[in-house]
């Protein structure tokens, strides 16, 4: 091995280690702890009478799937058929 190759390898190694160290220092300097907002708690009291309750409605709007029945989630758009071509013949 020649002296030039050794010097080049050492310079490359030092440059690589320096780049990694610089990234670490940059990351550490950007990571600041933020001050937490003061905690506030509020309490509210509501009263309702048992006769004023609204009727409960189901939240699920999806149709039910029946075994062997049609799939309500299938698309209604049909793609055009693929073009027909014979190998070796171009239109």
N, CA, C and O atoms as a GROMACS GRO file, in nm:
protein
  364
    1UNK      N    1   0.083  -0.117   0.000
    1UNK     CA    2   0.000   0.000   0.000
    1UNK      C    3   0.088   0.124   0.000
    1UNK      O    4   0.189   0.130   0.070
    2UNK      N    5   0.049   0.220  -0.077
    2UNK     CA    6   0.130   0.341  -0.083
    2UNK      C    7   0.087   0.439   0.024
    2UNK      O    8  -0.020   0.425   0.085
    3UNK      N    9   0.170   0.535   0.046
    3UNK     CA   10   0.142   0.636   0.148
    3UNK      C   11   0.022   0.721   0.110
    3UNK      O   12  -0.053   0.765   0.197
    4UNK      N   13   0.002   0.745  -0.020
    4UNK     CA   14  -0.111   0.826  -0.065
    4UNK      C   15  -0.244   0.757  -0.032
    4UNK      O   16  -0.339   0.824   0.010
    5UNK      N   17  -0.252   0.626  -0.050
    5UNK     CA   18  -0.375   0.553  -0.020
    5UNK      C   19  -0.407   0.557   0.129
    5UNK      O   20  -0.523   0.574   0.167
    6UNK      N   21  -0.305   0.542   0.213
    6UNK     CA   22  -0.327   0.547   0.357
    6UNK      C   23  -0.376   0.685   0.400
    6UNK      O   24  -0.468   0.697   0.481
    7UNK      N   25  -0.315   0.787   0.346
    7UNK     CA   26  -0.354   0.923   0.380
    7UNK      C   27  -0.498   0.951   0.335
    7UNK      O   28  -0.575   1.013   0.408
    8UNK      N   29  -0.532   0.904   0.217
    8UNK     CA   30  -0.668   0.923   0.165
    8UNK      C   31  -0.770   0.851   0.252
    8UNK      O   32  -0.878   0.905   0.280
    9UNK      N   33  -0.738   0.730   0.296
    9UNK     CA   34  -0.830   0.654   0.382
    9UNK      C   35  -0.846   0.722   0.517
    9UNK      O   36  -0.956   0.728   0.571
   10UNK      N   37  -0.738   0.774   0.573
   10UNK     CA   38  -0.745   0.841   0.703
   10UNK      C   39  -0.827   0.969   0.693
   10UNK      O   40  -0.909   0.998   0.780
   11UNK      N   41  -0.804   1.046   0.588
   11UNK     CA   42  -0.880   1.170   0.570
   11UNK      C   43  -1.028   1.139   0.551
   11UNK      O   44  -1.114   1.208   0.606
   12UNK      N   45  -1.058   1.036   0.475
   12UNK     CA   46  -1.198   0.997   0.454
   12UNK      C   47  -1.263   0.953   0.586
   12UNK      O   48  -1.378   0.988   0.613
   13UNK      N   49  -1.190   0.876   0.665
   13UNK     CA   50  -1.244   0.830   0.793
   13UNK      C   51  -1.269   0.948   0.887
   13UNK      O   52  -1.373   0.953   0.953
   14UNK      N   53  -1.175   1.040   0.894
   14UNK     CA   54  -1.191   1.158   0.981
   14UNK      C   55  -1.309   1.243   0.933
   14UNK      O   56  -1.386   1.294   1.014
   15UNK      N   57  -1.322   1.258   0.801
   15UNK     CA   58  -1.434   1.337   0.748
   15UNK      C   59  -1.568   1.270   0.780
   15UNK      O   60  -1.665   1.338   0.814
   16UNK      N   61  -1.574   1.138   0.769
   16UNK     CA   62  -1.698   1.066   0.799
   16UNK      C   63  -1.735   1.076   0.946
   16UNK      O   64  -1.851   1.100   0.979
   17UNK      N   65  -1.638   1.057   1.033
   17UNK     CA   66  -1.664   1.068   1.177
   17UNK      C   67  -1.704   1.210   1.212
   17UNK      O   68  -1.792   1.230   1.296
   18UNK      N   69  -1.641   1.308   1.151
   18UNK     CA   70  -1.678   1.448   1.176
   18UNK      C   71  -1.819   1.478   1.130
   18UNK      O   72  -1.891   1.552   1.198
   19UNK      N   73  -1.861   1.422   1.016
   19UNK     CA   74  -1.997   1.444   0.968
   19UNK      C   75  -2.099   1.381   1.062
   19UNK      O   76  -2.202   1.442   1.092
   20UNK      N   77  -2.072   1.261   1.110
   20UNK     CA   78  -2.163   1.195   1.204
   20UNK      C   79  -2.170   1.274   1.335
   20UNK      O   80  -2.278   1.290   1.391
   21UNK      N   81  -2.056   1.323   1.384
   21UNK     CA   82  -2.055   1.402   1.507
   21UNK      C   83  -2.132   1.533   1.487
   21UNK      O   84  -2.205   1.576   1.577
   22UNK      N   85  -2.116   1.596   1.371
   22UNK     CA   86  -2.189   1.721   1.345
   22UNK      C   87  -2.339   1.698   1.343
   22UNK      O   88  -2.416   1.779   1.395
   23UNK      N   89  -2.382   1.586   1.282
   23UNK     CA   90  -2.526   1.555   1.282
   23UNK      C   91  -2.577   1.533   1.424
   23UNK      O   92  -2.687   1.576   1.458
   24UNK      N   93  -2.497   1.466   1.506
   24UNK     CA   94  -2.538   1.444   1.645
   24UNK      C   95  -2.548   1.574   1.723
   24UNK      O   96  -2.644   1.593   1.798
   25UNK      N   97  -2.451   1.663   1.705
   25UNK     CA   98  -2.455   1.792   1.775
   25UNK      C   99  -2.573   1.876   1.727
   25UNK      O  100  -2.639   1.942   1.807
   26UNK      N  101  -2.599   1.873   1.597
   26UNK     CA  102  -2.711   1.950   1.542
   26UNK      C  103  -2.844   1.898   1.595
   26UNK      O  104  -2.932   1.976   1.630
   27UNK      N  105  -2.858   1.766   1.601
   27UNK     CA  106  -2.981   1.707   1.654
   27UNK      C  107  -2.998   1.742   1.801
   27UNK      O  108  -3.109   1.773   1.844
   28UNK      N  109  -2.891   1.736   1.877
   28UNK     CA  110  -2.900   1.767   2.020
   28UNK      C  111  -2.932   1.914   2.043
   28UNK      O  112  -3.004   1.947   2.137
   29UNK      N  113  -2.881   2.002   1.958
   29UNK     CA  114  -2.908   2.144   1.978
   29UNK      C  115  -3.051   2.181   1.939
   29UNK      O  116  -3.106   2.277   1.992
   30UNK      N  117  -3.110   2.106   1.849
   30UNK     CA  118  -3.247   2.136   1.807
   30UNK      C  119  -3.351   2.077   1.902
   30UNK      O  120  -3.466   2.119   1.900
   31UNK      N  121  -3.313   1.982   1.982
   31UNK     CA  122  -3.406   1.916   2.073
   31UNK      C  123  -3.416   1.999   2.200
   31UNK      O  124  -3.336   1.983   2.292
   32UNK      N  125  -3.514   2.087   2.205
   32UNK     CA  126  -3.535   2.171   2.323
   32UNK      C  127  -3.658   2.122   2.396
   32UNK      O  128  -3.753   2.073   2.335
   33UNK      N  129  -3.655   2.137   2.525
   33UNK     CA  130  -3.773   2.102   2.602
   33UNK      C  131  -3.865   2.221   2.605
   33UNK      O  132  -3.824   2.333   2.636
   34UNK      N  133  -3.990   2.198   2.572
   34UNK     CA  134  -4.087   2.306   2.572
   34UNK      C  135  -4.151   2.317   2.710
   34UNK      O  136  -4.166   2.218   2.782
   35UNK      N  137  -4.189   2.438   2.742
   35UNK     CA  138  -4.258   2.457   2.869
   35UNK      C  139  -4.400   2.406   2.854
   35UNK      O  140  -4.466   2.428   2.753
   36UNK      N  141  -4.445   2.337   2.958
   36UNK     CA  142  -4.580   2.284   2.954
   36UNK      C  143  -4.678   2.394   2.991
   36UNK      O  144  -4.650   2.480   3.075
   37UNK      N  145  -4.792   2.390   2.927
   37UNK     CA  146  -4.897   2.487   2.956
   37UNK      C  147  -4.952   2.458   3.096
   37UNK      O  148  -4.958   2.343   3.139
   38UNK      N  149  -4.992   2.563   3.166
   38UNK     CA  150  -5.049   2.538   3.299
   38UNK      C  151  -5.179   2.459   3.287
   38UNK      O  152  -5.261   2.482   3.198
   39UNK      N  153  -5.193   2.366   3.378
   39UNK     CA  154  -5.312   2.281   3.375
   39UNK      C  155  -5.430   2.354   3.438
   39UNK      O  156  -5.420   2.409   3.548
   40UNK      N  157  -5.539   2.354   3.366
   40UNK     CA  158  -5.662   2.413   3.419
   40UNK      C  159  -5.770   2.308   3.412
   40UNK      O  160  -5.781   2.234   3.314
   41UNK      N  161  -5.849   2.303   3.515
   41UNK     CA  162  -5.960   2.209   3.516
   41UNK      C  163  -6.089   2.286   3.539
   41UNK      O  164  -6.095   2.375   3.623
   42UNK      N  165  -6.188   2.249   3.464
   42UNK     CA  166  -6.319   2.310   3.482
   42UNK      C  167  -6.419   2.199   3.500
   42UNK      O  168  -6.409   2.093   3.439
   43UNK      N  169  -6.515   2.224   3.585
   43UNK     CA  170  -6.620   2.125   3.608
   43UNK      C  171  -6.753   2.188   3.574
   43UNK      O  172  -6.781   2.302   3.611
   44UNK      N  173  -6.833   2.112   3.505
   44UNK     CA  174  -6.968   2.160   3.472
   44UNK      C  175  -7.067   2.056   3.521
   44UNK      O  176  -7.041   1.936   3.518
   45UNK      N  177  -7.179   2.105   3.566
   45UNK     CA  178  -7.284   2.016   3.616
   45UNK      C  179  -7.408   2.038   3.532
   45UNK      O  180  -7.455   2.151   3.516
   46UNK      N  181  -7.460   1.930   3.478
   46UNK     CA  182  -7.584   1.938   3.401
   46UNK      C  183  -7.683   1.840   3.459
   46UNK      O  184  -7.647   1.732   3.506
   47UNK      N  185  -7.804   1.879   3.455
   47UNK     CA  186  -7.910   1.791   3.504
   47UNK      C  187  -8.014   1.773   3.396
   47UNK      O  188  -8.051   1.869   3.328
   48UNK      N  189  -8.060   1.654   3.380
   48UNK     CA  190  -8.167   1.625   3.285
   48UNK      C  191  -8.271   1.540   3.355
   48UNK      O  192  -8.241   1.459   3.443
   49UNK      N  193  -8.391   1.562   3.314
   49UNK     CA  194  -8.499   1.482   3.373
   49UNK      C  195  -8.512   1.353   3.293
   49UNK      O  196  -8.483   1.354   3.173
   50UNK      N  197  -8.555   1.245   3.353
   50UNK     CA  198  -8.564   1.118   3.284
   50UNK      C  199  -8.666   1.120   3.168
   50UNK      O  200  -8.658   1.034   3.080
   51UNK      N  201  -8.757   1.212   3.166
   51UNK     CA  202  -8.859   1.213   3.061
   51UNK      C  203  -8.812   1.287   2.936
   51UNK      O  204  -8.876   1.276   2.832
   52UNK      N  205  -8.702   1.363   2.943
   52UNK     CA  206  -8.658   1.440   2.828
   52UNK      C  207  -8.551   1.370   2.745
   52UNK      O  208  -8.488   1.434   2.661
   53UNK      N  209  -8.529   1.241   2.767
   53UNK     CA  210  -8.426   1.169   2.694
   53UNK      C  211  -8.469   1.148   2.549
   53UNK      O  212  -8.582   1.107   2.522
   54UNK      N  213  -8.377   1.176   2.455
   54UNK     CA  214  -8.406   1.158   2.313
   54UNK      C  215  -8.400   1.009   2.280
   54UNK      O  216  -8.327   0.933   2.343
   55UNK      N  217  -8.478   0.968   2.179
   55UNK     CA  218  -8.472   0.825   2.142
   55UNK      C  219  -8.334   0.791   2.084
   55UNK      O  220  -8.272   0.873   2.016
   56UNK      N  221  -8.289   0.672   2.111
   56UNK     CA  222  -8.158   0.629   2.068
   56UNK      C  223  -8.168   0.575   1.926
   56UNK      O  224  -8.253   0.491   1.896
   57UNK      N  225  -8.079   0.626   1.836
   57UNK     CA  226  -8.076   0.578   1.699
   57UNK      C  227  -7.945   0.503   1.676
   57UNK      O  228  -7.843   0.540   1.733
   58UNK      N  229  -7.946   0.399   1.594
   58UNK     CA  230  -7.821   0.329   1.567
   58UNK      C  231  -7.726   0.417   1.486
   58UNK      O  232  -7.769   0.493   1.400
   59UNK      N  233  -7.599   0.407   1.515
   59UNK     CA  234  -7.501   0.490   1.446
   59UNK      C  235  -7.446   0.421   1.321
   59UNK      O  236  -7.383   0.486   1.237
   60UNK      N  237  -7.470   0.293   1.306
   60UNK     CA  238  -7.418   0.220   1.192
   60UNK      C  239  -7.514   0.232   1.075
   60UNK      O  240  -7.630   0.190   1.086
   61UNK      N  241  -7.469   0.288   0.964
   61UNK     CA  242  -7.554   0.310   0.848
   61UNK      C  243  -7.528   0.209   0.736
   61UNK      O  244  -7.599   0.210   0.636
   62UNK      N  245  -7.428   0.123   0.751
   62UNK     CA  246  -7.394   0.029   0.646
   62UNK      C  247  -7.502  -0.078   0.633
   62UNK      O  248  -7.560  -0.120   0.733
   63UNK      N  249  -7.528  -0.124   0.509
   63UNK     CA  250  -7.626  -0.230   0.492
   63UNK      C  251  -7.572  -0.362   0.545
   63UNK      O  252  -7.451  -0.384   0.549
   64UNK      N  253  -7.661  -0.448   0.585
   64UNK     CA  254  -7.621  -0.578   0.637
   64UNK      C  255  -7.593  -0.673   0.520
   64UNK      O  256  -7.661  -0.669   0.418
   65UNK      N  257  -7.493  -0.757   0.538
   65UNK     CA  258  -7.459  -0.856   0.436
   65UNK      C  259  -7.528  -0.987   0.468
   65UNK      O  260  -7.514  -1.041   0.578
   66UNK      N  261  -7.603  -1.037   0.374
   66UNK     CA  262  -7.670  -1.164   0.390
   66UNK      C  263  -7.590  -1.272   0.318
   66UNK      O  264  -7.539  -1.246   0.209
   67UNK      N  265  -7.577  -1.390   0.376
   67UNK     CA  266  -7.504  -1.498   0.306
   67UNK      C  267  -7.573  -1.533   0.175
   67UNK      O  268  -7.693  -1.559   0.173
   68UNK      N  269  -7.498  -1.534   0.066
   68UNK     CA  270  -7.553  -1.568  -0.065
   68UNK      C  271  -7.626  -1.454  -0.132
   68UNK      O  272  -7.671  -1.469  -0.246
   69UNK      N  273  -7.641  -1.340  -0.065
   69UNK     CA  274  -7.713  -1.226  -0.121
   69UNK      C  275  -7.619  -1.138  -0.203
   69UNK      O  276  -7.500  -1.165  -0.210
   70UNK      N  277  -7.674  -1.035  -0.265
   70UNK     CA  278  -7.588  -0.945  -0.344
   70UNK      C  279  -7.496  -0.863  -0.253
   70UNK      O  280  -7.528  -0.836  -0.137
   71UNK      N  281  -7.384  -0.825  -0.308
   71UNK     CA  282  -7.287  -0.746  -0.232
   71UNK      C  283  -7.319  -0.599  -0.255
   71UNK      O  284  -7.302  -0.551  -0.368
   72UNK      N  285  -7.364  -0.524  -0.154
   72UNK     CA  286  -7.398  -0.383  -0.174
   72UNK      C  287  -7.275  -0.295  -0.192
   72UNK      O  288  -7.289  -0.177  -0.225
   73UNK      N  289  -7.155  -0.349  -0.170
   73UNK     CA  290  -7.034  -0.270  -0.183
   73UNK      C  291  -6.966  -0.287  -0.318
   73UNK      O  292  -6.859  -0.230  -0.340
   74UNK      N  293  -7.025  -0.364  -0.409
   74UNK     CA  294  -6.962  -0.385  -0.539
   74UNK      C  295  -6.979  -0.260  -0.625
   74UNK      O  296  -7.080  -0.191  -0.614
   75UNK      N  297  -6.882  -0.231  -0.710
   75UNK     CA  298  -6.889  -0.110  -0.792
   75UNK      C  299  -6.995  -0.124  -0.901
   75UNK      O  300  -7.026  -0.235  -0.945
   76UNK      N  301  -7.050  -0.012  -0.945
   76UNK     CA  302  -7.151  -0.014  -1.050
   76UNK      C  303  -7.090   0.018  -1.185
   76UNK      O  304  -7.156  -0.001  -1.287
   77UNK      N  305  -6.967   0.066  -1.190
   77UNK     CA  306  -6.902   0.102  -1.316
   77UNK      C  307  -6.832  -0.021  -1.372
   77UNK      O  308  -6.761  -0.091  -1.300
   78UNK      N  309  -6.852  -0.047  -1.499
   78UNK     CA  310  -6.789  -0.161  -1.565
   78UNK      C  311  -6.686  -0.106  -1.663
   78UNK      O  312  -6.716  -0.020  -1.744
   79UNK      N  313  -6.563  -0.157  -1.655
   79UNK     CA  314  -6.456  -0.112  -1.741
   79UNK      C  315  -6.475  -0.169  -1.882
   79UNK      O  316  -6.531  -0.277  -1.897
   80UNK      N  317  -6.429  -0.097  -1.983
   80UNK     CA  318  -6.439  -0.150  -2.119
   80UNK      C  319  -6.348  -0.271  -2.134
   80UNK      O  320  -6.249  -0.283  -2.062
   81UNK      N  321  -6.380  -0.362  -2.227
   81UNK     CA  322  -6.296  -0.481  -2.242
   81UNK      C  323  -6.159  -0.445  -2.296
   81UNK      O  324  -6.140  -0.341  -2.358
   82UNK      N  325  -6.064  -0.532  -2.271
   82UNK     CA  326  -5.927  -0.511  -2.318
   82UNK      C  327  -5.922  -0.524  -2.469
   82UNK      O  328  -5.998  -0.602  -2.527
   83UNK      N  329  -5.835  -0.449  -2.534
   83UNK     CA  330  -5.824  -0.461  -2.680
   83UNK      C  331  -5.771  -0.598  -2.719
   83UNK      O  332  -5.686  -0.656  -2.650
   84UNK      N  333  -5.822  -0.649  -2.830
   84UNK     CA  334  -5.780  -0.781  -2.876
   84UNK      C  335  -5.667  -0.764  -2.978
   84UNK      O  336  -5.677  -0.681  -3.069
   85UNK      N  337  -5.563  -0.841  -2.962
   85UNK     CA  338  -5.451  -0.836  -3.056
   85UNK      C  339  -5.394  -0.976  -3.068
   85UNK      O  340  -5.391  -1.051  -2.970
   86UNK      N  341  -5.348  -1.009  -3.186
   86UNK     CA  342  -5.285  -1.138  -3.209
   86UNK      C  343  -5.134  -1.116  -3.208
   86UNK      O  344  -5.085  -1.021  -3.268
   87UNK      N  345  -5.060  -1.203  -3.141
   87UNK     CA  346  -4.914  -1.186  -3.139
   87UNK      C  347  -4.857  -1.186  -3.281
   87UNK      O  348  -4.893  -1.271  -3.363
   88UNK      N  349  -4.770  -1.092  -3.310
   88UNK     CA  350  -4.709  -1.083  -3.441
   88UNK      C  351  -4.785  -0.997  -3.539
   88UNK      O  352  -4.731  -0.959  -3.643
   89UNK      N  353  -4.908  -0.967  -3.508
   89UNK     CA  354  -4.989  -0.881  -3.597
   89UNK      C  355  -5.021  -0.751  -3.525
   89UNK      O  356  -5.074  -0.753  -3.414
   90UNK      N  357  -4.990  -0.644  -3.585
   90UNK     CA  358  -5.019  -0.513  -3.526
   90UNK      C  359  -5.121  -0.443  -3.612
   90UNK      O  360  -5.117  -0.449  -3.735
   91UNK      N  361  -5.211  -0.377  -3.548
   91UNK     CA  362  -5.316  -0.306  -3.623
   91UNK      C  363  -5.271  -0.170  -3.666
   91UNK      O  364  -5.347  -0.097  -3.729
   0.00000   0.00000   0.00000
